[in-house]
Amino acid sequence: MSNTDPDPQAGINSDEQQDAAGSGWRSRLRAGEDAADSDSHFPRGIYLLPNLITTGALFAGFYAIVAGMNGHFIAAALAIFVAMALDTADGRVARWTRTESLFGAEYDSLSDMVAFGVAPALVAFSWGLNTLGKVGWVVTFVYMACAALRLARFNIKSDLKSFTGLASPSAAAVIACSVWIWSDGAGGVQPTQVGAAIMGAGIAAVGLLMVSNFPYYSPKVLNFKGRVPFITLVLAVLVFAVLLADPPRVLLVLFSAYALSGPVQFLWRWWRSSPTAEDS
């Protein structure tokens, strides 16, 4: 080990470089749009296709809220997954068609707040957290606040290779699957206070994971254009077959495993770097 003390200024510069790297694409968009405004005498418009898809995701989140308030929890859960699919599509379409814009990025963030912050929280509250009284709405608010903080942090510091904190769509998927499984198996029976308390603890947990500093693998690094071994396609078919056999339970296992992967990676790295592990 080195006997020299770390330079605190180096840590500051490292953090500044990370912030600059994470927010660079927004800065470039803002600079480009400001230049376009100065060169144009006419008010600029917006790109229709990606923002139309974002509007669809926003509507799916709104529909999930309305469905949950009316007791249609399976439909509400499915609407959240539709919002996830559209949220994935709008960014890819914008990149493929070269129609990325600062307006689209901000609109997408607001849509995510509704679809993955407000919608799953209110669906869970209507499903059974309302039976917990003040504890229920406090847990609901904590989740929504954590989702807002997670999205705000992503807007100023993001990385394509990994996420800092659990992504809000994954957190919403855990809640949606849990409500879907109960509604599908219980036949519309109101959950007990024990079941509602377990759900509340789970919601609080995924909410705190969103604002944690745990690193998470980013699916954005997947390359669907390159060639892959033939066995990869066979495995994909098997995954679809297992998923279609019992969608809510399989999805809950997958998204729960992803949510736990952050703390597991952190504990594994901490154990590997501990003196006990080095001695063994």
C-alpha positions in Angstrom: 0.0 0.0 0.0 1.2 3.6 -0.6 2.1 5.7 2.4 1.1 8.9 0.6 -2.2 10.6 1.4 -4.8 10.9 -1.3 -5.2 14.3 -2.9 -8.6 15.6 -2.1 -8.5 17.8 -5.2 -8.1 14.7 -7.3 -11.4 13.3 -5.9 -13.1 16.6 -6.7 -11.8 16.6 -10.2 -12.9 13.0 -10.7 -16.4 13.8 -9.6 -16.5 16.8 -11.9 -15.4 14.7 -14.8 -18.1 12.1 -14.1 -20.7 14.8 -14.0 -19.5 16.3 -17.2 -19.4 12.9 -18.9 -22.9 12.0 -17.6 -24.5 15.3 -18.7 -22.5 15.8 -21.8 -25.1 14.6 -24.2 -27.7 17.0 -22.8 -25.2 19.9 -23.0 -24.5 19.1 -26.6 -28.2 19.0 -27.3 -28.7 22.3 -25.5 -25.8 23.9 -27.3 -27.1 22.7 -30.7 -30.6 23.9 -30.1 -29.4 27.3 -28.9 -27.4 27.6 -32.1 -30.4 26.6 -34.2 -32.5 29.2 -32.4 -29.9 32.0 -33.1 -29.7 31.0 -36.8 -33.4 30.7 -37.4 -36.0 33.5 -37.6 -38.9 31.1 -37.3 -40.0 29.3 -34.1 -38.6 25.8 -34.1 -40.9 22.8 -33.8 -40.6 19.4 -32.2 -39.9 16.0 -33.7 -43.2 14.1 -33.9 -42.4 10.4 -34.0 -40.3 10.0 -30.8 -42.5 12.4 -28.8 -45.6 10.6 -30.0 -44.2 7.4 -28.6 -43.4 9.2 -25.3 -47.0 10.4 -25.2 -48.1 6.8 -25.5 -46.0 5.9 -22.5 -47.5 8.8 -20.6 -51.0 7.7 -21.5 -50.2 4.1 -20.4 -49.1 5.4 -17.0 -52.3 7.5 -16.7 -54.4 4.5 -17.7 -52.7 2.4 -15.0 -53.7 5.0 -12.4 -57.3 5.1 -13.5 -57.5 1.3 -13.8 -56.0 0.9 -10.3 -58.5 3.3 -8.8 -61.4 1.3 -10.3 -60.0 -2.0 -9.0 -58.7 -3.4 -12.3 -55.3 -4.2 -11.0 -54.2 -6.7 -13.7 -55.0 -4.1 -16.4 -53.1 -1.5 -14.4 -50.1 -3.8 -14.2 -50.2 -4.5 -17.9 -50.4 -0.8 -18.6 -47.2 -0.2 -16.7 -45.4 -2.8 -18.8 -46.8 -1.2 -21.9 -45.3 2.1 -20.7 -41.9 0.3 -20.2 -42.0 -1.0 -23.8 -42.8 2.5 -25.2 -40.2 4.1 -23.0 -37.6 1.8 -24.4 -38.8 2.4 -28.0 -38.9 6.2 -27.9 -35.2 6.6 -27.2 -34.2 4.0 -29.7 -36.4 5.5 -32.4 -34.9 9.0 -31.7 -31.4 7.7 -32.1 -32.1 5.6 -35.2 -33.9 8.5 -36.9 -31.5 11.1 -35.5 -34.3 13.1 -34.0 -32.9 13.5 -30.4 -33.7 16.8 -28.8 -33.5 18.4 -25.4 -37.3 18.8 -25.4 -37.7 15.1 -26.1 -35.3 14.2 -23.2 -37.2 16.4 -20.7 -40.6 15.2 -21.9 -39.4 11.6 -21.6 -38.3 12.3 -18.0 -41.7 13.7 -17.1 -43.4 10.8 -18.7 -41.2 8.4 -16.7 -42.2 10.1 -13.5 -45.9 9.5 -14.2 -45.6 6.0 -15.5 -42.9 4.6 -13.2 -43.2 6.9 -10.1 -46.8 8.0 -9.6 -48.6 5.1 -11.4 -47.1 2.1 -9.5 -47.3 3.9 -6.2 -51.0 4.7 -6.6 -51.9 1.3 -8.0 -50.3 -0.3 -4.9 -52.1 2.1 -2.6 -55.4 1.4 -4.2 -54.7 -2.4 -4.1 -54.0 -2.6 -0.4 -51.7 0.0 1.1 -54.7 2.1 1.9 -55.6 -0.4 4.7 -52.4 0.5 6.5 -53.6 4.1 7.2 -51.0 6.7 7.5 -48.2 4.2 7.0 -49.6 3.3 3.6 -49.6 6.8 2.2 -46.2 7.6 3.7 -44.7 4.5 2.0 -46.5 5.6 -1.2 -45.0 9.1 -1.0 -41.5 7.8 -0.2 -41.5 5.7 -3.3 -42.7 8.6 -5.5 -40.1 11.0 -4.0 -37.4 8.4 -4.6 -38.5 8.0 -8.2 -38.3 11.7 -8.7 -34.9 11.9 -7.2 -33.7 9.0 -9.2 -34.8 10.6 -12.5 -33.3 14.0 -11.5 -30.0 12.4 -10.8 -30.1 10.4 -14.1 -30.8 13.7 -16.0 -27.5 15.3 -14.8 -25.3 12.2 -14.5 -25.9 9.2 -16.6 -23.7 6.5 -18.1 -24.5 4.0 -20.9 -22.5 1.2 -19.3 -24.1 1.2 -15.9 -26.7 2.8 -13.7 -26.2 4.3 -10.3 -29.2 3.1 -8.4 -32.1 0.9 -9.5 -33.8 2.2 -12.7 -37.3 3.4 -12.1 -38.9 1.1 -14.8 -37.4 -1.9 -13.0 -38.7 -0.7 -9.6 -42.1 -0.2 -11.2 -42.0 -3.7 -12.7 -41.5 -5.3 -9.3 -44.5 -3.5 -7.9 -46.7 -4.2 -11.0 -45.8 -8.0 -10.9 -46.6 -8.2 -7.2 -50.0 -6.7 -7.7 -50.6 -8.8 -10.8 -49.8 -12.0 -9.0 -52.0 -11.3 -6.0 -54.9 -10.1 -8.2 -54.6 -13.2 -10.5 -54.5 -15.7 -7.6 -56.8 -14.1 -5.0 -59.6 -13.4 -7.4 -60.2 -9.9 -6.4 -60.1 -10.6 -2.6 -58.8 -7.6 -0.5 -55.3 -8.4 0.8 -54.9 -8.8 4.5 -52.9 -6.3 6.6 -50.0 -8.7 6.7 -49.9 -8.9 2.9 -50.3 -5.1 2.6 -47.4 -4.7 5.1 -45.2 -7.0 3.1 -46.0 -5.1 0.0 -45.3 -1.8 1.8 -41.9 -3.1 2.9 -41.1 -4.1 -0.7 -42.1 -0.8 -2.1 -40.0 1.1 0.4 -37.0 -1.2 -0.4 -37.1 -0.7 -4.2 -37.7 3.0 -3.6 -34.5 3.3 -1.5 -32.6 1.2 -4.1 -33.5 3.8 -6.7 -31.6 6.5 -4.7 -28.8 4.2 -3.6 -25.3 4.3 -5.0 -25.3 0.6 -6.0 -24.1 0.0 -9.5 -26.5 -1.7 -11.9 -25.8 -3.3 -15.3 -27.3 -1.2 -18.1 -29.2 -3.0 -20.9 -28.3 -0.1 -23.2 -25.0 -1.8 -23.9 -26.7 -4.7 -25.6 -25.9 -4.8 -29.3 -28.7 -6.3 -31.4 -27.0 -5.5 -34.7 -24.0 -7.8 -34.4 -23.7 -11.5 -35.1 -24.2 -14.0 -32.2 -23.8 -17.7 -31.9 -26.7 -19.8 -33.0 -27.2 -21.1 -29.5 -28.1 -17.6 -28.4 -31.3 -17.7 -30.5 -32.2 -21.1 -29.0 -31.8 -19.7 -25.5 -33.9 -16.7 -26.4 -36.7 -19.0 -27.6 -36.5 -20.9 -24.3 -36.7 -17.7 -22.3 -39.8 -16.7 -24.2 -41.4 -20.1 -23.6 -40.7 -19.9 -19.9 -42.0 -16.3 -19.7 -45.2 -17.2 -21.5 -45.8 -20.1 -19.2 -46.4 -17.8 -16.2 -45.7 -14.2 -17.1 -46.2 -12.4 -13.8 -44.2 -14.8 -11.7 -41.3 -15.2 -14.1 -41.1 -11.4 -14.6 -41.2 -10.9 -10.8 -38.3 -13.3 -10.4 -36.3 -11.6 -13.2 -36.8 -8.0 -12.0 -36.3 -9.0 -8.3 -33.0 -10.6 -9.2 -32.0 -7.5 -11.1 -33.0 -5.3 -8.2 -30.9 -7.4 -5.8 -27.9 -7.5 -8.2 -26.8 -4.1 -7.1 -26.4 -4.8 -3.4 -25.0 -8.3 -4.2 -22.3 -6.8 -6.4 -21.5 -4.2 -3.7 -21.2 -6.9 -1.0 -19.1 -9.1 -3.2 -16.6 -6.4 -4.0 -16.5 -5.3 -0.4 -15.7 -8.9 0.7 -13.1 -9.3 -2.0 -11.3 -6.1 -0.9 -11.6 -6.9 2.8 -8.4 -8.0 4.7 -10.1 -11.3 5.6 -10.6 -12.2 1.9 -7.0 -11.2 1.0 -5.6 -13.4 3.8 -7.6 -16.4 2.6 
